[in-house]
Amino acid sequence: MIAFFIVGTIVSYIINILLLRFSETLGIRNKNDVVVRWSNQSKPSLGGISFFVVFLFSAIGYSIVFNEDQSIFQNMQFIGLFAAGSIAFLMGLADDAYNTKPLIKLAVQIGCGLIFVFTDSVIDLTHNFWIDASITVLWVIAVMNSLNMLDNMDGITGTVVVFILATCLTSSYLVFEVNRNIWSILLVSQIGAMVGFLKLNINPSKLFMGDAGSQFIALFVSFFAIHNLWDAGQSIESPSWTGLLICLVAFTPSAVDTLTVVINRLRKGKSPMVGGKDHTTHHLVYAGLNDIKVWYVFVAISLISLILSSIMVYLVILKIYWVLGFFALYFVIVFAILFRLTHKYAHKVK
């Protein structure tokens, strides 16, 4: 396991260094979108390519090292992740190059959600297939857009993803007690990939992950959240709503930002899908923090989310359900603080 993490980190870092050397004109972002993007410098947005490469290498490496009797390509859930992940990555790559129309991106995201549904990666919330299938598709769309929207300042999305994936990995150990299957290997390797990327993305960054990175990693996160957070309780016969609360806490940083932006834009009669400098990250800067301090704030929020959601998983295992609501208050508190902040400094939004 440690070896896969180390390899993922090294491969990601090397790939990103190589991409930097060949990106003087390829993949440059911020050249013509200074109104939307926070950074005032043009930087290559190729970091996400390393995520997909590490995903492929870790799957191949697992097949070679552990040499299972059954190929991972006979596993329908892995086929679903591979197919949807590939489509999400290619769509993001096209968006980085050609600025894909929003409706095309939405259609691809819906397609990714449907692939999950038909490869047995469905959120089991209501126990009604069609309702749960619809919830699954909406979940994939929500996560892919939420993490893409959060990718507005150096190091933020990558850091939030590391902690969410760490929560999924912790849940895997606590619930399934498995530390050497394809899922845990993919998780550990991708966490390593994010760490390798963050070395070049934390302020002052040298490159961005781009839509290729945000769309793929968001798809990856949504998949593991379904299996290790949403449906974790199902394997130990716990109420399905416990997974909802665990996800709410685990995704607090991205969910709070997205919810705040959507509410504020709708109240102003603006489309939530149009970019702008009105995110919670931006308002923390308006409040007096610099970019690196904003990153520290999100590290703290993400770390607390990891700890609380992991404790919630353990409580579900112990069948102590009544306490979970108190843990979910964390989401409410963070939302209330950051939402109020956006109103206090709303006059500074450009």
HELIX and SHEET records of a PDB file:
HELIX    1   1 ILE A    2  ARG A   21  1                                  20    
HELIX    2   2 GLY A   48  PHE A   66  1                                  19    
HELIX    3   3 ILE A   72  GLN A   74  5                                   3    
HELIX    4   4 MET A   76  TYR A   98  1                                  23    
HELIX    5   5 PRO A  102  PHE A  118  1                                  17    
HELIX    6   6 PHE A  129  LEU A  150  1                                  22    
HELIX    7   7 ILE A  156  SER A  171  1                                  16    
HELIX    8   8 SER A  172  PHE A  176  3                                   5    
HELIX    9   9 ILE A  182  ASN A  201  1                                  20    
HELIX   10  10 GLY A  210  ALA A  225  1                                  16    
HELIX   11  11 ILE A  226  TRP A  230  3                                   5    
HELIX   12  12 ALA A  232  ILE A  236  5                                   5    
HELIX   13  13 TRP A  241  ALA A  250  1                                  10    
HELIX   14  14 THR A  252  ARG A  267  1                                  16    
HELIX   15  15 THR A  280  TYR A  286  1                                   7    
HELIX   16  16 ASP A  291  ILE A  317  1                                  27    
HELIX   17  17 LEU A  324  LYS A  344  1                                  21    
HELIX   18  18 ALA A  346  LYS A  348  5                                   3    
SHEET    1   A 2 ILE A  28  ARG A  29  0                                        
SHEET    2   A 2 LYS A  43  PRO A  44 -1                                        
END                                                                             
